[in-house]
Amino acid sequence: MSFLQKMTQHELGRSILSFKREFIWVGVFSFFANLLMLAPTMYMLQVFDRVMLSQNEFTLISLTLIVTLFFGVMAFAEWVRSRLLVRAGVRFDEYLNSRVFKASFDAQLSQSMSNPIQSFTDLTNLRQFLTGNGIFAIFDTPWTPVYMVVLFMMHPVLGWASVFFTVMLGFMAWYSHKLTGAGNEQANQALMKSNTYLMGKLRHSETVEALGMLDHLRKHWTVLYKDQLDQSVSAQHLQHQVQAFIKFVQYSQQSLILALGALLAIQGEISVGAMIASNALVSNALRPISILVSTWKQFADAKTSYERLQILLDKHPERTAHLVRAQMSAQMTVQNLVATAPQRKTPILKNLNVTFKAGEVVAIVGPSGAGKSTLARCLIGIWPDVTGQVLIDGSPIGHYARDDLGPHIGYLPQDIELFEGTIAENIGRFGKIDPSLVIEAAKHTGIHDMILRFPKGYDTPMGEAGGMLSGGQRQRVGLARAIYGHPELIVLDEPNANLDDVGEAALIRAVQLLRERHCTVFMVVHQRNLLSVADRVLVMNEGTITQFGTLADQLAATSSTGPAGQTRTTS
């Protein structure tokens, strides 16, 4: 199978090959640029072997004008191919950045990627290589044999000398990568591990400060940082040694070729013009090889980035999803649902089968670790490791386009995450904001008056308001976001965890309103008072459904087991 056929098997390869027209034009202009690189050689031969002998000034002026014209054309060809590659690089980035963004998000959602930012670094590395000197060297390298043929025509010894230096530089490029590649990769991995650890602790700086954990965490981070530093220093020392030797060979090559040409000129086998021209010609022949040597690390980094991006895009392909109807009844059916997690021996959810009526409010209760939050995430299709199906209106939830399905779903997680932006943008989900719907959602959750007390009202940035909001107020902002736009399916995971009596009363009123709108609502709850607004109660224990029925049925069932059983059911 050819290299091009292998590329077409992967989305990233097909994306690069879609710019083949630009690469063909770069090859055309590279042809003229490299062909005209022979002009200085021909010029020196004519000056030394013809003009110096004939002493004809008109010939010298004519040759100089011609070679100047050639230099102008060569410079134009160099400029055009550089511009072509830069524009292709920008288009390549624009073509893939949205795709990489979505794939990285899917990878983070499925917990298969520890550092999602790496994908964008890989995309930048690949774009920079495709628009840098390394790609020019690839287009120029096929001209090295052409220059060698001209050197053989001048004298076989000069030709074989150019072959020797070309092979030596190529070998050194390969060997330097072999020596330093593993060390550089280990240093990069150590740096990523150290930075990830540090950023994780900075996100929880208040807890670290309050509990006096800074010094202990600093010691752990220092171990990681020292390992990263040692790896980096070791890789750099080896790389600098190799680069120093490569520079020695490159500098020596110029003098040795000149000395060899002088020796052949002394022996009368070539002219003085050929001696000077051969040195320039060897430099042209070795120039792309020298660039490949100097940019080999960038090439290796680009290759690694390409492989990582290829794996990312192949694992998380573009979703082909069904369109979502304008209105949904949100009837939910769970069939043979099993949910697992990495490094966990037993499933979290064990072969669940249950059907929920459209427009009903379901309370999910059970002890900690029973799988309630996992079931809540499965119901909206965001738990990564599942088998079985969750059907919404008879279709698997994974078959819908998430961008289309999102407005039909409201979700309030346990950990409320409010994003950088205004309060209105957070409630309006950062889409095209409908002010009336934003205010309506805020009023239903009882935060409208609170928001108006801010100097900028709904336009207050969350960066400023976040420090003034209590945990309960943040939870009510999250609840307003969940019910914004009248979604048909609402999942609330412990919605009253941080609420006071006023906030809990607002929550109950909001759930009652959702029932009146015939929304399907799921609530993961612990307190008994929220059960009063539920149509049915689902009891879970150790990943299975132990009971499912109305609150009266639950009370009747638990009354027969005594207070202990009752506590277990509603806790």
C-alpha atoms as one frame of an Amber mdcrd trajectory, in Angstrom:
protein
   0.000   0.000   0.000   1.412   3.379  -1.029   1.984   6.281   1.346  -0.823
   8.307  -0.265  -3.246   5.394   0.057  -2.431   5.141   3.771  -3.050   8.852
   4.198  -6.461   8.654   2.528  -7.535   6.053   5.105  -7.424   8.684   7.866
  -9.335  11.930   8.224  -6.217  13.970   8.982  -4.421  12.599   5.931  -7.387
  13.421   3.718  -7.432  16.943   5.161  -3.782  17.491   4.224  -4.252  15.974
   0.768  -7.153  18.364   0.158  -4.460  21.042  -0.228  -2.651  19.106  -2.972
  -3.284  21.928  -5.486  -1.324  24.331  -3.279   1.459  21.773  -2.880   1.612
  21.240  -6.647   2.022  24.985  -7.223   4.691  25.119  -4.519   6.455  22.328
  -6.409   6.204  24.299  -9.682   7.724  27.435  -8.176  10.342  25.304  -6.390
  11.309  23.962  -9.812  12.049  27.457 -11.136  13.725  28.574  -7.902  16.096
  25.577  -7.878  16.719  25.673 -11.614  17.780  29.301 -11.336  20.109  28.388
  -8.452  22.401  27.201 -11.243  22.665  30.787 -12.502  25.468  31.862 -10.061
  27.495  28.803 -11.064  27.132  29.522 -14.767  27.859  33.206 -14.161  31.128
  32.489 -12.347  32.201  30.041 -15.037  31.587  32.619 -17.766  33.281  35.458
 -15.869  36.445  33.530 -15.000  36.753  31.455 -18.181  35.513  33.940 -20.809
  35.393  37.545 -19.589  38.744  37.467 -17.776  40.393  36.063 -20.893  38.636
  38.246 -23.468  38.650  41.427 -21.323  35.325  42.267 -22.991  33.326  44.704
 -20.830  30.173  44.378 -22.942  30.113  40.610 -22.303  30.506  41.234 -18.561
  27.646  43.767 -18.527  25.391  41.476 -20.548  26.095  38.468 -18.303  25.500
  40.581 -15.187  22.154  41.881 -16.457  21.035  38.384 -17.419  22.011  36.850
 -14.056  20.350  39.772 -12.217  17.133  39.064 -14.126  17.409  35.402 -13.173
  17.915  36.379  -9.507  14.775  38.513  -9.686  12.738  35.619 -11.083  14.205
  33.291  -8.449  13.327  35.716  -5.647   9.790  36.037  -7.025   9.424  32.236
  -7.123  10.676  31.994  -3.517   8.228  34.694  -2.394   5.253  33.136  -4.175
   5.838  29.643  -2.793   6.291  31.058   0.730   3.042  32.982   0.410   1.249
  29.916  -0.935   2.342  27.790   2.013   1.471  30.437   4.605  -2.016  30.859
   3.157  -2.423  27.074   2.948  -1.308  26.800   6.576  -3.913  29.328   7.710
  -6.630  27.550   5.723  -5.464  24.207   7.107  -5.770  25.542  10.661  -9.210
  27.026   9.979 -10.279  23.774   8.336  -9.251  21.606  11.284  -9.441  23.743
  14.427 -13.193  23.266  14.853 -12.847  19.540  14.210  -9.966  19.210  16.697
 -11.948  21.266  19.236 -14.907  18.881  19.034 -12.719  15.765  19.080 -10.768
  17.061  22.107 -14.036  17.798  23.870 -15.283  14.264  23.143 -11.981  12.832
  24.387 -12.222  14.856  27.597 -15.849  13.815  28.031 -14.902  10.152  27.647
 -11.943  10.652  30.013  -9.548   9.256  27.387  -7.287  12.335  27.330  -5.335
  13.723  30.282  -4.345  16.988  28.593  -6.851  18.245  25.995  -4.727  21.363
  25.322  -2.094  19.073  23.758  -4.289  18.657  20.667  -4.154  22.372  19.866
  -0.389  22.398  20.464  -0.134  19.500  18.011  -2.217  21.386  15.455   0.043
  24.438  15.817   3.198  22.305  15.474   1.852  20.707  12.304   0.800  24.036
  10.785   4.153  25.667  11.588   6.041  22.765  10.006   3.892  22.894   6.871
   4.704  26.591   6.473   8.340  26.541   7.636  11.783  25.839   6.220  11.411
  22.103   6.720   8.739  21.779   4.029  10.851  23.890   1.629  13.755  21.503
   2.209  11.509  18.575   1.243  10.651  20.297  -2.063  14.302  21.267  -2.666
  15.911  17.922  -1.783  15.013  16.249  -5.145  17.257  18.869  -6.794  20.329
  17.672  -4.906  20.964  14.868  -7.469  20.680  17.442 -10.290  23.434  19.573
  -8.767  25.510  16.425  -8.263  25.157  15.523 -11.955  26.508  18.968 -12.889
  29.424  18.424 -10.478  30.160  15.039 -12.086  30.176  16.785 -15.454  32.750
  19.259 -14.107  34.878  16.490 -12.612  34.063  13.030 -11.158  36.063  13.729
  -8.009  33.884  16.766  -7.229  30.773  14.667  -7.825  31.880  11.886  -5.484
  32.875  14.439  -2.840  29.358  15.923  -2.932  27.888  12.416  -2.614  30.097
  11.733   0.406  29.074  14.898   2.240  25.401  14.417   1.368  25.373  10.884
   2.762  27.256  12.028   5.861  24.818  14.860   6.599  21.814  12.584   5.990
  23.246   9.954   8.328  23.928  12.573  10.988  20.357  13.854  10.770  19.011
  10.350  11.315  21.515   9.472  14.035  20.996  12.733  15.942  17.260  12.056
  16.049  17.925   8.525  17.254  20.138   9.867  20.041  17.963  12.762  21.163
  14.419  11.741  20.165  13.660   9.542  23.166  15.177  12.057  25.599  13.171
  14.955  24.164   9.945  12.942  24.334  10.592  11.980  27.956  11.351  15.623
  28.819   8.107  16.763  27.167   6.107  14.136  29.035   7.714  15.134  32.338
   6.964  18.818  31.642   3.330  18.035  30.833   2.980  15.977  34.021   4.513
  18.745  36.158   2.340  21.489  34.613  -0.841  19.413  34.887  -0.168  18.791
  38.582   0.528  22.473  39.204  -2.569  23.732  37.354  -4.747  21.260  39.234
  -3.596  22.669  42.565  -3.951  26.286  41.459  -7.602  25.660  40.634  -8.171
  24.786  44.287  -5.992  27.497  45.826  -8.545  28.447  48.489  -8.696  24.895
  49.862  -4.913  24.608  49.758  -4.499  27.879  51.650  -7.216  27.185  54.210
  -5.881  23.743  55.124  -2.207  24.768  55.106  -1.359  22.254  52.385   0.841
  24.531  50.276   4.214  23.378  51.599   3.301  19.687  51.309   2.005  20.116
  47.773   5.083  22.158  46.866   7.283  19.219  47.891   5.311  16.866  45.641
   5.495  19.352  42.771   9.238  19.911  43.334   9.876  16.195  42.785   7.993
  16.312  39.474   9.653  19.583  38.460  13.158  18.302  39.276  12.528  15.182
  37.209  11.326  17.348  34.311  14.358  19.641  34.659  16.817  16.744  34.763
  15.222  15.169  31.696  15.286  18.478  29.824  18.908  19.309  30.717  20.080
  15.833  29.720  18.265  16.027  26.377  19.605  19.541  25.687  23.219  18.602
  26.497  23.102  15.693  24.072  21.362  17.788  21.433  23.928  20.598  21.694
  26.791  18.120  21.353  25.271  16.672  18.196  24.585  20.146  16.760  28.171
  21.237  17.446  29.522  18.244  15.517  27.090  18.861  12.642  28.256  22.489
  12.398  31.875  21.282  12.348  31.103  19.019   9.378  29.195  21.775   7.550
  31.959  24.356   7.969  34.712  21.868   7.108  32.870  20.771   3.989  33.084
  24.238   2.410  36.832  24.526   2.909  37.530  20.926   1.882  35.569  21.283
  -1.363  37.391  24.536  -2.146  40.738  22.881  -1.403  39.829  19.919  -3.607
  38.827  22.262  -6.440  42.073  24.201  -6.048  44.079  20.958  -6.213  42.301
  19.942  -9.427  42.874  23.441 -10.866  46.610  23.269  -9.993  46.833  19.932
 -11.768  45.101  21.498 -14.778  42.080  19.203 -14.690  39.566  22.046 -14.187
  39.653  25.794 -14.705  39.789  28.431 -11.973  36.176  29.336 -12.801  35.147
  25.716 -12.312  36.985  25.682  -8.977  34.973  28.669  -7.695  31.730  27.464
  -9.262  32.070  23.955  -7.822  32.185  25.326  -4.288  28.926  27.250  -4.842
  27.352  24.243  -6.544  28.193  21.891  -3.650  26.695  24.429  -1.242  23.484
  24.427  -3.310  23.447  20.616  -3.357  23.890  20.349   0.418  21.679  23.299
   1.344  18.367  21.348   1.569  20.146  18.521   3.404  21.574  21.032   5.885
  18.111  22.524   6.416  16.701  19.045   7.018  19.431  18.444   9.597  18.737
  21.738  11.391  14.960  21.235  11.303  14.970  17.523  12.061  13.616  18.111
  15.570  10.737  20.154  14.139  10.121  17.355  11.654  10.121  14.762  14.452
   7.789  16.928  16.570   5.477  17.436  13.584   5.453  13.685  12.931   4.565
  12.971  16.575   1.879  15.677  16.495   0.484  14.228  13.260   0.269  10.744
  14.797  -1.455  12.036  17.958  -3.964  14.092  15.967  -4.605  11.166  13.642
  -5.397   8.899  16.602  -7.607  11.599  18.178  -9.659  12.191  15.013  -9.952
   8.465  14.250 -11.152   7.675  17.782 -13.649  10.525  17.778 -15.059  10.820
  14.239 -17.513  13.459  13.129 -20.917  12.502  14.404 -23.582  11.662  11.848
 -26.702  12.371  13.871 -30.430  12.490  13.339 -32.136  15.831  13.366 -34.087
  16.714  16.479 -37.749  17.472  16.091 -38.951  20.961  16.984 -40.893  19.510
  19.928 -40.101  16.400  21.946 -42.270  14.518  24.402 -39.110  13.313  26.197
 -40.389   9.825  26.952 -37.359   7.990  28.328 -36.625   4.266  28.106 -33.575
   2.512  29.553 -32.714  -0.866  28.015 -30.040  -3.216  29.383 -27.989  -0.245
  30.585 -24.564  -1.042  32.012 -22.212   1.784  32.994 -18.565   1.220  33.859
 -15.492   3.318  34.634 -11.758   2.828  34.004  -9.881   0.793  36.636 -13.128
  -0.340  38.239 -13.729  -4.052  38.567 -17.526  -4.016  38.876 -20.006  -1.945
  36.832 -21.527   1.170  38.377 -24.930   0.449  36.823 -25.943  -3.175  36.328
 -28.295  -4.034  33.488 -31.011  -1.467  34.176 -34.361  -1.711  32.373 -37.005
   0.913  33.094 -39.448   3.175  31.248 -40.363   6.711  32.300 -43.533   8.443
  31.185 -43.321  11.690  29.251 -43.994  14.723  31.415 -43.514  13.057  34.807
 -41.236  14.108  37.669 -39.042  11.271  38.932 -37.031  11.456  42.148 -33.954
   9.222  42.257 -32.914   8.245  45.778 -30.515   5.838  47.424 -27.352   5.700
  49.509 -24.058   7.253  48.408 -22.362   5.198  45.712 -25.620   3.656  44.538
 -25.123   5.021  40.995 -27.667   7.857  41.084 -25.446  10.534  39.507 -24.163
   8.038  36.937 -27.741   7.226  35.921 -28.472  10.967  35.666 -25.549  11.424
  33.272 -26.554   8.372  31.256 -30.058   9.794  30.834 -28.641  12.809  28.981
 -25.988  10.785  27.147 -22.785  12.159  28.681 -21.451   9.078  30.492 -18.688
   7.621  28.276 -18.465   3.906  29.129 -21.910   2.416  28.618 -23.524  -0.555
  26.947 -27.210  -0.895  26.327 -29.382   2.010  25.268 -31.054   5.128  26.553
 -33.970   5.986  24.258 -35.570   9.405  24.041 -38.851   9.342  22.127 -37.915
   5.870  20.903 -34.511   6.799  19.407 -31.088   6.226  21.026 -29.922   9.473
  22.548 -26.501   9.040  20.940 -28.054   9.258  17.471 -29.026  12.891  17.914
 -26.757  15.821  17.101 -25.681  17.261  20.450 -25.848  20.843  19.208 -29.457
  20.253  18.171 -30.344  18.190  21.236 -28.833  20.638  23.743 -31.699  23.182
  23.716 -34.121  20.338  24.527 -32.145  19.326  27.633 -31.648  21.054  30.964
 -28.890  19.811  33.275 -27.803  20.888  36.725 -24.701  18.938  37.862 -23.516
  18.534  41.435 -20.517  20.780  40.836 -21.851  24.036  39.408 -19.550  25.437
  36.729 -20.240  29.015  35.665 -18.180  30.233  32.731 -16.332  33.445  31.957
 -18.919  35.865  30.624 -21.946  37.810  31.852 -24.750  36.451  34.016 -27.102
  36.683  31.010 -24.656  34.738  28.833 -24.350  32.007  31.467 -28.109  31.656
  31.842 -28.597  31.867  28.048 -25.961  29.138  27.464 -23.748  31.532  25.470
 -25.999  31.280  22.427 -28.173  33.922  20.849 -29.689  35.372  23.985 -33.422
  35.993  24.278 -33.669  38.575  27.109 -37.273  37.646  27.907 -36.366  33.971
  28.343 -33.334  34.855  30.474 -35.438  37.013  32.790 -38.186  34.368  32.874
 -35.706  31.655  33.938 -34.214  33.956  36.577 -37.639  34.797  38.000 -38.666
  31.140  38.190 -35.551  30.378  40.259 -35.932  33.471  42.437 -32.717  35.299
  41.470 -34.130  38.104  39.324 -34.110  40.681  42.143 -30.649  39.588  43.259
 -29.261  40.098  39.749 -30.824  43.548  39.460 -28.965  44.613  42.601 -25.654
  44.253  40.757 -24.400  47.529  39.194 -24.588  46.069  35.683 -27.536  43.776
  36.294 -27.659  40.865  33.852 -24.571  42.252  32.083 -22.430  41.728  35.194
 -19.382  39.567  34.313 -19.256  36.322  36.245 -15.632  37.127  37.074 -16.929
  39.985  39.233 -20.190  38.402  40.377 -18.646  35.017  41.138 -16.910  36.362
  44.240 -20.177  37.856  45.498 -22.359  34.791  44.965 -22.915  32.201  47.663
 -22.978  28.505  46.854 -26.769  28.536  46.883 -26.955  31.550  44.562 -24.549
  29.907  42.127 -26.706  26.792  42.224 -29.816  28.836  41.423 -28.011  30.509
  38.489 -27.178  26.990  37.297 -30.829  26.013  37.713 -31.905  29.039  35.667
 -29.500  27.918  32.931 -30.986  24.407  33.073 -34.564  25.590  32.518 -33.704
  28.363  30.027 -35.519  28.037  26.710 -38.224  25.592  27.955 -36.344  22.277
  27.494 -38.455  19.121  27.540 -35.979  16.940  29.490 -34.522  18.227  32.765
 -31.981  16.381  34.936 -31.160  17.908  38.331 -28.368  16.284  40.358 -28.852
  17.213  44.028 -30.380  20.588  43.111 -30.898  21.634  46.737 -27.477  20.705
  48.089 -26.518  24.337  48.820 -29.958  25.933  49.112 -31.507  27.617  52.118
 -35.252  27.522  52.824 -35.929  30.377  50.387 -33.914  28.750  47.653 -35.513
  25.366  48.245 -38.981  26.912  48.034 -37.988  28.505  44.701 -36.724  25.117
  43.523 -40.017  23.429  44.411 -41.971  26.115  42.572 -39.699  25.706  39.517
 -40.232  21.910  39.475 -43.998  22.370  39.795 -43.900  24.780  36.857 -41.940
  22.230  34.802 -44.581  19.614  35.563 -47.285  22.019  34.374 -45.341  22.401
  31.119 -45.302  18.577  30.775 -41.502  18.432  31.031 -39.849  15.150  31.985
 -37.850  15.889  35.135 -35.343  13.709  36.997 -34.091  14.781  40.425 -31.312
  13.103  42.383 -32.352  13.986  45.941 -31.578  13.160  49.550 -34.115  15.262
  51.481 -37.643  13.933  51.972 -39.353  17.301  51.388 -38.473  17.249  47.665
 -40.208  13.902  47.248 -43.560  15.639  47.593 -43.216  17.171  44.091 -42.276
  13.844  42.481 -44.788  11.714  40.586 -42.724   8.582  41.118 -39.692   7.643
  43.183 -36.885   5.405  41.902 -34.804   3.742  44.623 -31.289   2.568  43.774
 -28.782   0.460  45.657 -25.407  -0.846  44.436 -26.144  -0.016  40.804 -29.558
  -1.658  40.610 -33.145  -0.436  40.880 -34.699  -1.853  44.032 -38.040  -0.024
  43.908 -39.897   2.227  41.485 -43.349   3.654  42.113 -45.335   6.513  43.604
 -44.385   8.090  46.892 -47.379   6.419  48.568 -46.156   3.044  47.303 -42.670
   3.776  48.655 -44.026   4.772  52.074 -46.177   1.669  52.221 -43.217  -0.518
  51.258 -40.811   1.077  53.701 -43.285   1.148  56.611 -43.204  -2.609  56.694
 -39.411  -2.603  57.125 -39.378  -0.175  60.029 -37.535   3.103  60.508 -34.209
   1.715  59.365 -35.588   0.634  56.020 -37.388   3.936  55.641 -34.190   5.825
  56.198 -32.364   3.798  53.625 -35.014   4.455  50.997 -35.094   8.233  51.310
 -31.501   8.988  52.135
